[in-house]
Amino acid sequence: MFTKTIDFSTYSSIRVGQPEEVLMIERGDEIPRDRHLIGGANNLLVSTTPPPLMMLSKDFAYIKESAGLLEIGAAMPTGRIVSYVKKHDIAGFEFCAKLPGTLGGMLAMNAGVKAYEIFNILHSIEIDGEWISKDEIAHGYRYAKLGGVATAARFEIHRGYSQVLNEELKALRANQPHDPSAGSAFKNPEGDSAGRLIEAVGLKGHRDGGMAWSEVHANFLVNQGGGTYDEAMRLIGLAREKVLSEFGVKLELEIKAL
Ligand SMILES: Cc1cc2nc3c(=O)[nH]c(=O)nc-3n(C[C@H](O)[C@H](O)[C@H](O)COP(=O)(O)OP(=O)(O)OC[C@H]3O[C@@H](n4cnc5c(N)ncnc54)[C@H](O)[C@@H]3O)c2cc1C
């Protein structure tokens, strides 16, 4: 293992944070228990005092086919997974196109688009060195109880990559803002949409310093330049408070604040 300085004001998709020393885990290392693992930081808000951090090194960025299964290392970026499955005509990963992150982040978040989620196509995950079948891992909408660090996952191979499905799912992103964000800030409450509720309480476009609830899609917290963690947390608190008092709905954060 070795340490690396990562500047979260450029590394994280929402461009919030500062340089932090991050422990890089290499193959064969014992994974520390007292550090928080990060992937591509596409779903993170890093505070000025984050917990000690660690990250999987490029040793965990690989794809191989063995015994009829596709095995992917957890540090593999989604863009490279999509290129691989396109080239080898493998179905099921079409929804990962334009979904930024690493495989590890996708597994921890059960990331997906509409009905397509990573757990739907999953066979098993290697967690802290042990292969665990997906049926043994509690999971749901944007949630999976991994209970440790995922270092790789296996998927059944079905031929027939669909470019049509890929294009359809990419088109759903047309209403997403281009400003830096960490994706949807809140999970959608059962039968409703967080964006609709934030808009209904009048916060669409509402700004605090450099951060704002996007004009394009109200559930996206966007950084319009020099935004800070405190500004982001104030906007999150305000949306929660107003949606609770006007609609009686408790919004649950999808973004992970560290
Ligand atoms: C513009 C934009 C659009 C987005 N659209 C979508 C979307 O349509 N659907 C969707 O689901 N998400 C979406 N997201 C959110 C994000 O893409 C996903 O949550 C993605 O899976 C995060 O991956 P990451 O590697 O960046 O994880 P990080 O943000 O680094 O981490 C997220 C969580 O995963 C945990 N984690 C990371 N790696 C591991 C590992 N190896 N083992 C155990 N835990 C781990 C971290 O501890 C953290 O709790 C979007 C984000 C952006 C910026």
The ligand as an SDF file (V2000), in Angstrom:
LIG
                    3D

 53 58  0  0  0  0  0  0  0  0999 V2000
  -23.9770   13.2390  -13.4630 C   0  0  0  0  0  0  0  0  0  0  0  0
  -24.2540   12.0230  -12.6030 C   0  0  0  0  0  0  0  0  0  0  0  0
  -25.2850   11.1710  -12.9410 C   0  0  0  0  0  0  0  0  0  0  0  0
  -25.5710   10.0470  -12.1440 C   0  0  0  0  0  0  0  0  0  0  0  0
  -26.5870    9.2250  -12.5070 N   0  0  0  0  0  0  0  0  0  0  0  0
  -26.8550    8.1170  -11.7670 C   0  0  0  0  0  0  0  0  0  0  0  0
  -27.8940    7.2050  -12.1530 C   0  0  0  0  0  0  0  0  0  0  0  0
  -28.5650    7.3890  -13.1600 O   0  0  0  0  0  0  0  0  0  0  0  0
  -28.1060    6.1220  -11.3690 N   0  0  0  0  0  0  0  0  0  0  0  0
  -27.3740    5.8770  -10.2440 C   0  0  0  0  0  0  0  0  0  0  0  0
  -27.6140    4.8570   -9.5810 O   0  0  0  0  0  0  0  0  0  0  0  0
  -26.3910    6.7230   -9.8520 N   0  0  0  0  0  0  0  0  0  0  0  0
  -26.1080    7.8240  -10.5850 C   0  0  0  0  0  0  0  0  0  0  0  0
  -25.0990    8.6810  -10.1990 N   0  0  0  0  0  0  0  0  0  0  0  0
  -24.3540    8.3950   -8.9590 C   0  0  0  0  0  0  0  0  0  0  0  0
  -23.0650    7.5760   -9.2040 C   0  0  0  0  0  0  0  0  0  0  0  0
  -22.7760    7.5300  -10.5890 O   0  0  0  0  0  0  0  0  0  0  0  0
  -23.2060    6.1580   -8.6820 C   0  0  0  0  0  0  0  0  0  0  0  0
  -23.6100    6.1090   -7.3260 O   0  0  0  0  0  0  0  0  0  0  0  0
  -21.8840    5.3710   -8.8090 C   0  0  0  0  0  0  0  0  0  0  0  0
  -22.1480    4.0120   -8.6270 O   0  0  0  0  0  0  0  0  0  0  0  0
  -20.8370    5.8620   -7.8100 C   0  0  0  0  0  0  0  0  0  0  0  0
  -19.6360    5.1620   -8.0320 O   0  0  0  0  0  0  0  0  0  0  0  0
  -18.2440    5.7040   -7.4690 P   0  0  0  0  0  0  0  0  0  0  0  0
  -17.1860    4.7090   -7.8130 O   0  0  0  0  0  0  0  0  0  0  0  0
  -18.0140    7.0870   -7.9290 O   0  0  0  0  0  0  0  0  0  0  0  0
  -18.5170    5.6320   -5.8890 O   0  0  0  0  0  0  0  0  0  0  0  0
  -18.1780    6.7070   -4.7540 P   0  0  0  0  0  0  0  0  0  0  0  0
  -18.9930    7.9290   -4.9960 O   0  0  0  0  0  0  0  0  0  0  0  0
  -16.7110    6.8900   -4.6300 O   0  0  0  0  0  0  0  0  0  0  0  0
  -18.7190    5.9550   -3.4630 O   0  0  0  0  0  0  0  0  0  0  0  0
  -20.1100    5.7280   -3.2650 C   0  0  0  0  0  0  0  0  0  0  0  0
  -20.2760    4.7430   -2.1040 C   0  0  0  0  0  0  0  0  0  0  0  0
  -19.7900    3.4770   -2.5270 O   0  0  0  0  0  0  0  0  0  0  0  0
  -18.8830    2.9410   -1.5670 C   0  0  0  0  0  0  0  0  0  0  0  0
  -17.8870    2.1320   -2.2870 N   0  0  0  0  0  0  0  0  0  0  0  0
  -17.1570    2.5070   -3.3790 C   0  0  0  0  0  0  0  0  0  0  0  0
  -16.3800    1.4870   -3.7820 N   0  0  0  0  0  0  0  0  0  0  0  0
  -16.6230    0.4510   -2.9280 C   0  0  0  0  0  0  0  0  0  0  0  0
  -16.1230   -0.8700   -2.8380 C   0  0  0  0  0  0  0  0  0  0  0  0
  -15.2030   -1.3460   -3.6860 N   0  0  0  0  0  0  0  0  0  0  0  0
  -16.5770   -1.6680   -1.8230 N   0  0  0  0  0  0  0  0  0  0  0  0
  -17.5010   -1.2020   -0.9340 C   0  0  0  0  0  0  0  0  0  0  0  0
  -18.0280    0.0490   -0.9940 N   0  0  0  0  0  0  0  0  0  0  0  0
  -17.5930    0.8730   -1.9750 C   0  0  0  0  0  0  0  0  0  0  0  0
  -18.2690    4.1740   -0.8950 C   0  0  0  0  0  0  0  0  0  0  0  0
  -17.7900    3.8460    0.3970 O   0  0  0  0  0  0  0  0  0  0  0  0
  -19.4780    5.1180   -0.8440 C   0  0  0  0  0  0  0  0  0  0  0  0
  -20.2660    4.8410    0.2940 O   0  0  0  0  0  0  0  0  0  0  0  0
  -24.7980    9.7900  -10.9910 C   0  0  0  0  0  0  0  0  0  0  0  0
  -23.7290   10.6600  -10.6590 C   0  0  0  0  0  0  0  0  0  0  0  0
  -23.4580   11.7640  -11.4470 C   0  0  0  0  0  0  0  0  0  0  0  0
  -22.3090   12.6630  -11.0910 C   0  0  0  0  0  0  0  0  0  0  0  0
  1  2  1  0
  2  3  1  0
  2 52  2  0
  3  4  2  0
  4  5  1  0
  4 50  1  0
  5  6  2  0
  6  7  1  0
  6 13  1  0
  7  8  2  0
  7  9  1  0
  9 10  1  0
 10 11  2  0
 10 12  1  0
 12 13  2  0
 13 14  1  0
 14 15  1  0
 14 50  1  0
 15 16  1  0
 16 17  1  0
 16 18  1  0
 18 19  1  0
 18 20  1  0
 20 21  1  0
 20 22  1  0
 22 23  1  0
 23 24  1  0
 24 25  2  0
 24 26  1  0
 24 27  1  0
 27 28  1  0
 28 29  2  0
 28 30  1  0
 28 31  1  0
 31 32  1  0
 32 33  1  0
 33 34  1  0
 33 48  1  0
 34 35  1  0
 35 36  1  0
 35 46  1  0
 36 37  1  0
 36 45  1  0
 37 38  2  0
 38 39  1  0
 39 40  1  0
 39 45  2  0
 40 41  1  0
 40 42  2  0
 42 43  1  0
 43 44  2  0
 44 45  1  0
 46 47  1  0
 46 48  1  0
 48 49  1  0
 50 51  2  0
 51 52  1  0
 52 53  1  0
M  END
$$$$
